Amino acid sequence: MHKRFVAHMIARIVLFCSLVMAVPLAWAIKDDYHHPEVVAFVVTILFGSALSGLFLWRYPVEKEDYRRVTAKDGLAIVGLAWVILSALGALPFYLSGAVSHYTDGFFEVVSGFTTTGATIFADIEALPRGLLFWRSLTHWLGGMGIIVLYIALLPALGTHASQLYKAEAPGLTVERVEPRIKETAKNLWSVYFLLSFLEVLALMACQMPLFEALCHTFGTMATGGFSTRNASIGAFGPAVQWVIFIFMVLAGMNFIVHYQVLKGRWQKAFRNEELWVYLALVIGLTGVFALVLSVSSSLAGPLRHAAFQVASILTTTGYSTTDFETWPAALTCWLVLLMFIGGCGGSTGGGMKVVRFLLAIKIAWRAVVQAVFPNAVLPVQLNGKAMEDKLILSVLTYFLIFMLLFLIGTLMLSIIEGCDLVTALTASISALSNIGPGLGRVGPTDNFAWFSLPGKWVLIFLMLAGRLELYSILVLFIPETWKK
């Protein structure tokens, strides 16, 4: 690892995010400039700026350093940057007195940046608007990617920008819409901003105030799930719920598909196999859920609630309009399965991604056919192209590591908290897939405040590992990472 370069890059990213905190600070000052949250934001901004400035002075880099950057450096920068930014972002919660223990603030901010949406607050509506805006803004920043935004906004960073982009971008492979990574990052963030702007307008047209429209847009487009209301989206009417449903579905798609559609490349966008499987899951399961709910439940608007919860769990947004734990067991089992699948590659959704499940099915089918016809040449294809063996191996490796982390997380939560198996299982997959609600004691009407400090740190690790596609966090625990 090139430690000087890694330290320099992290310092630049920390400085950037420290200055972004001026936005929630403005909300805090507008409401009550005497409130402790104002001081908390000012102190955090000054501390982050001073610390990053010190590191930039202590660890300068030259042009030659940019040419020596490796994939290991990219993974380390992304992994360490997310941990350090979370540590800094927790300070406003702790310094303002909103949380009594720093771990709670760290948990909340990690949940925000990773777009998990799990919260330790029992009464969200009691929080001041500056903190509410900050926790929602962490969603929006983490959704498309803090590092990707950094690459898009700052001057060209050279060839190492590709290594940073690869380490943070979710999905099977790193796709580009332009030859240069900087232009790809800029275009994807432009689409992200455009969809966010449209959702704010749509929510305001449904009589939602600007502040809540912004917060819920951040939670929707980032597939995060933080709400300004204790009842989540159930506190709003059907019109708001349908608007959020539509934008959740859009956020769960690959943003390169959105870019292709906006550029008029319809044929290329609609040849995407993953897109059709994703839409089939949303539409098909919505129909099944609505039919079952209309027969077995007295819930008003079964189609609306079915569509909303299917989209919310599949995209890993985690918003809720009702307590789905009271639904028939078959439906809750399906929701748990959707927690593993997640959104499309290249979306802001979490989980293992639809494309990996699609390829896993194709790989399994090839193995079955190969057993019958051992000499046949049967390539695994995606979008009409044969997949390389290296890519197939990466899919299987990802599945193995993901399931191991899920099982280890479940085991550790069961031991540490002594909770029931349903709670431990769904809390583990909820954190690893960046969803938020689960079942049992972490259901849609519950929160995560009851977890002990060790339990919260287990969940924090799972949330970070899930959002950063496992490797950017796991590489920090490998001794070879820290060697030159």
N, C-alpha and C positions, 0 to 999 in steps of 0.2 A: 504494500500500500504506500502511496505517496502522501505521507501524513500532512506535510505542509500544505499541499494543494487541497486535500480533503478539509482541513481546518479552515482554509481561506474561503472555500466555496460555501461551507456551512455558515460561516460568519456573514457572508453576503445574503444568504437566504434568511437568516435570523433578523438581520437589519431590515430587510424588505417586509417581513411579517410584523416586526415591531411597529413600523410606520403604518401598516394597515390598521392597527388597533386604534388609530385616530378616528376611525369611522364610528365604532361603538362608543368611544369617548365623547363624540359630538352628541350622540343620543343622550348620554348620561348628563352632560352639561345642560342640554336643552330642558331636561325634566327637572333637575335639581342639582345645581353646581356645588351645593354643600354636602351632597350625599357621599358616603365613604367610597362608593364605586368610582367616583371621579378621581379621587386620590389614588385608588388602586390601579386604575388605567394609566394615570400619569407616571406613577412610580415604575410600572411594568415597561412602559414605552421607553423611559429614560434608562432603565437598567438594561433592557435588550439592546438599545442603540449603543450605549457605552460599552457593553461587553463585546458586541460584534465589532465595534470600532477598534477596540483593543486588539482583538484577534486579527483584524485586517492589517493593522500596523505591525503586529508581531510576526505574521506569516504572509508576507508578500509573495506573489508568484510572477514568473516571467513567461514569455511566449513559449519557451522550450518546455515548460511544465505542462502546457496544454497538449503537446504532442505525445506525452508519455502516459496519458491517462488510460487506464485499463477498465475492463468490465467490473473487476473487483473494487476499484475506486468508486465507480458509479453506484454500485450496490451499497457500499459503506456510506457514501454521502447521503443517499436517500434514506437509508435506515437510521443513521445518526441524526439527520436533520429532523425527521418526524418525531423522534424521541425528545430532542432538545426543544423543538417548537411546542410540543405538548407540555413540557416542563415549564416553559415560559408562559404559555397560554393559560395555565392553571392559576397563575399568580393573581389575576383580578378577582377570581372567586375566593381565593384564600385571604388576600389582603383586605377585601371588602367585608369579610365576615359572613359571606353567603354560605361557606362550608366551614366546619369546625376543624377539619383535618385536611392537610395538603393532599393526601391520597384521593380524597373525594373530588377535589378540584381537578387533579390529574386525570382521574377516571372520566369525569364529565367532558374534559377537553379532548382526550383521546377518542371518546365515543363520538365527539363532534367531528374531528378531523378525519376519522376513519369512516364517517357516515353510518355509524352503527345506530345511534339514536337511543341507546340505553341510558337511563338517567338515575341519579341518586336522589333527585328532588321529589318529595311527596306532594308539595304544593308549588307547582311551577308558576302559577299566576301571582304568587307573592314576590317573585324576583323582580328587581328593578329592570327597566327596559334596556339599559346599557348592557347588562349581563345577558339578558334574553337575546339581544341582537348579536352579541359576540358569540354565544353558543350556536346560534343559527348560521352566522357567517363562517364559523369553522367548518360547517357542513359544506357550504358552497365552495370554499377554498380547497377542501380535501376531495370534493367530488370529482372534478376534472383533474385535480392534482396540483399541489402547491409548486412542485418543481417544474411541472409543465407550464404553469402560469409564469414562473420566473424565467424560463427559457423564452417564452413568447414576448415578454415585455422588455427584457434587457437587451443590450446590443449583442451581436453575434458572439457566441461563446466558443466557436471553433468545433473541432471534431468531437470533443468530450460531451457536447450537448446530446449526442446520440446515446452515449452510455447512461446519462442521467434519465433521459426519456424512457429508455428500455427498462430501467430499474423501477420506475414508478407506474408506467402505463399498464392498465389491467388487460388481460386477454391472453390468447394463445401465442400470437406473434405481434410484433410491432409493425403496424400498417402506417403508410404515409399517404397523404393526399398531395404532397409536393416533394420534390427531391430533397430539399433541405429540411432538417428536423425543426428548425426555428419557424419556418413557414407553416409546417404541419401543426405545430403547437399553437401558433397564432390563429390559424383557421378553425381549429377545433374549439378553442376558447371563444372565438367569434360566434360560432354556432351555439355554444353553451350560453353565452350572454344574450343572444337573440331570443332563444327559447325562454330564458328566464324573464326577459323583458315582456314577452307576450303573455306569460303566465301571470305576472304582476298585474297587467292590464285586465286580464280575464277575471282575476279574483276581485279586483276593485270594481269591476262591472257587476259583480255579485254582491256588492255592498260591503266588502271586507275593507277595513281601514288600511292605509298605506303600510303602516308598521307591520301589521299581521300579514299583509299580502307579501311583503318582502321576506319575512321570516319563514312563511310556509312555502314560498317559492324556493328559497334556499334549501329547505328540507326536501322538497319534491324533486327538483332538478338534480340534486346531489344524491337522491334516493337515501336520504338520511333519516328523517322521522322526528326530529325535534319539533315540538309544537309550543305555542304560547298558551295553550289551554290544557287544563288537567284532563279533560275528556277527549283530548286529541282532536281529530277531525269530526268526531261525533258531536262536538259543540256547535257545528255549523250545519246549514241546511243542505238539501239535496243538490242545489246548483253548484255550490262550492265543492261538494264531494265529487261530482261528475267532472268538473274542471281539473281537480287534482288527479283523478283517475286517468284522464287523457294524458296529462303531462308526466305522470309516473310511467305510463306505457312508453312514451317517447324517450324518457330518460333511461329506460331499460334497454333501448336499442343501441347498437354501435353508432357512435357519433359520426363516423366516416360515412355511414349510410345517409344520415341527415345531410351531410356536406354534399354528397353525390346528388341527392335529390334537389337541393338548392341550386346546384350547378347544372341541372337539367340532364344529368347522367342517369336517367331512370332505369334503363335496361341493366346497367351494371349494378345498381342498388338492389333491384328486385331479383337478381340472380343469386343473391346471398341466401344459402340454405339455412343458415342459423336464424336469419330474420323470420323465415316462414315457420320454422319449428317454434320459435318464441311466440309468434302471433297465434299459432295453433294451440299452444298451451294456454294462453290468456283467454282466447275465445272459447275453446273446448271446455276448459275447466269452469269458466264462468257459467256456461250453460248447464253443466252438471250440478254445480253448487246451487244455482238458482232453482233448479228443479227439485233438488232434495230439500232446500229450505222452504220452498212454497208448500211442500207436503208435510214436513215434520216440524215446522216452526210457525209461530204467529208473528214473526218479525215483519214489520211494514217495509215494503220495497225490497223484496228478496233479491231481485236482479241487481239492484244498485249495490247492496251490501256484498253480494257474491262477487261482482266485478271488482269492487274496491279492494276486498281482502285478498283475492287471487293476485291482482296486480301489485298490491302492497308487499306481499310476502315474496312473490316471484322476483320482483325488482329489488328486494331487500330494503324497501323504504321503511316499513315498520309502522306506518300510520294505521290507525284503526277507527272505525265508525261504530263498532259495537264489540261486545265481549265474545270473540269467536270461540272461547273455551267452552261456552254453553252449547255450541253446535254439535251435531251428531259426530260420534267418534271417527267415522269414516272420513269426514271432511277435515277434521283436525289432523288426521294421519296424512292426508294429502298436503296440507299446509306445511307439515314438518318435512315432507319430501321436497317441496318447493324451496325450503330453506337451504337445502344442499345445492340445488341447481343454480339459482340466482339469475342475474340478467345476462345480456349478451356480452361477448368480449368487446372491449373498446367503449363500453357504456360506463355510467357511474355506479352501476349495480355491483353488489358483492357476490358471494357464493363461488362455486367452482366454474360457473359460466356455462351457458347453453351449448356453446361450440364444443367444449370438452366432453359434455355428456353425449352429444351427437357423434363425435368421433369415437368415444368409448363404445357406443353401440355398434358402430361400423367395424371397429377392431374385433369386438366379440363375435360379430356375425361372420367376419372373415375367418376367424379361428374355427368356427363350427363347420363352415364350408370346406376349409382346408383339411379338416379331419376326414371328410368324405372324399375329397379330391386332392391328395397330398402333393401332387406334382403341378397343380394349377398355379398360375401366376395371378394373384388377386390383389391389386393395389388398393389401398384405402384412399378414396377420393373425397374432396371437399370443394364445392363450387366448380366441379368439372376438372379439377386438377389433382394429380396423384400426390399424396403426402409423403414427404421424406421419412425414412426410418427414424432419423434423429428427432423429428417432430412427434412421431408416434410414441417414441420412448419418453419424451418430455411430458406428454399427456398422462401416460401411465405412472410416471414418477410423481407428478403433481397429485394425482389421485391418492397414491400411497401415502405421501407426506401429509396431505390434508386429512385423510382418515386417521392417521396416527395421532396428529395433533388434536383432532376431535375426541378421540378415545382417551388420550392422556388428560385432556382438559376435563372430560367428564369424570374420570377417576379421581383427579385431584380435587375437584369441586365436591364430589361425594365425600371424600375423606375430610377435607378442611371444614366444610359447612355441615356435614351430617344430614344433608337434605335428601329428599326422595329422588328416585332415579329419573323420573320425568323432568323434574326441575333441573337436575344436573345435566342431563342430555340436551335439553333445549336451551339452557343457558350457554352451554359450550358451543353448540352450533350457531346460536344467535350471535355470539361474540365473533366466532371465526368467520361466519358469512356476513358479518356486519349488518344484522337485521334489527335488533333491538328487543322486541317482545318475543317471548317463548310460550311455554305452558307451565302449569303448576304455580310456583311462587314467583315466577318471572312472566306471568301472563300479561295481556294487554292492559289490564287495570292495575297492575302492580309496578313496583320499581326495584332498583338494585341497591337501595340504601342498606338493606339488612345483611348484605354480605360482609364478612369480616375483612380486615385489611389484606391478609394473604389471599383470600378469595378474589378480591378486587384486582390484585396484581396479576393473578392468573388470567382473569378476563381481559385486563389491559394488554397482556402479551398476545392473547388470542386475537384481539381486535386489530392490533398492529400487524400481526402476521397475516391475517386474512386480507386486510386492505392492500398490503404491499406484495401480494402474490407469493407469500411465504419466504422467498429467498432473500429479500433485502433485510429482513429481520434476522433470519436464521444465520446469515453469513457473519453477523456480528459476534456470534458465539463460537466461531471457528478460529482457532489460534493462527492459522495461516493467513487470515485476513489482515492481521496487524503486522505481518512481516513485509519487508520491502521485496 
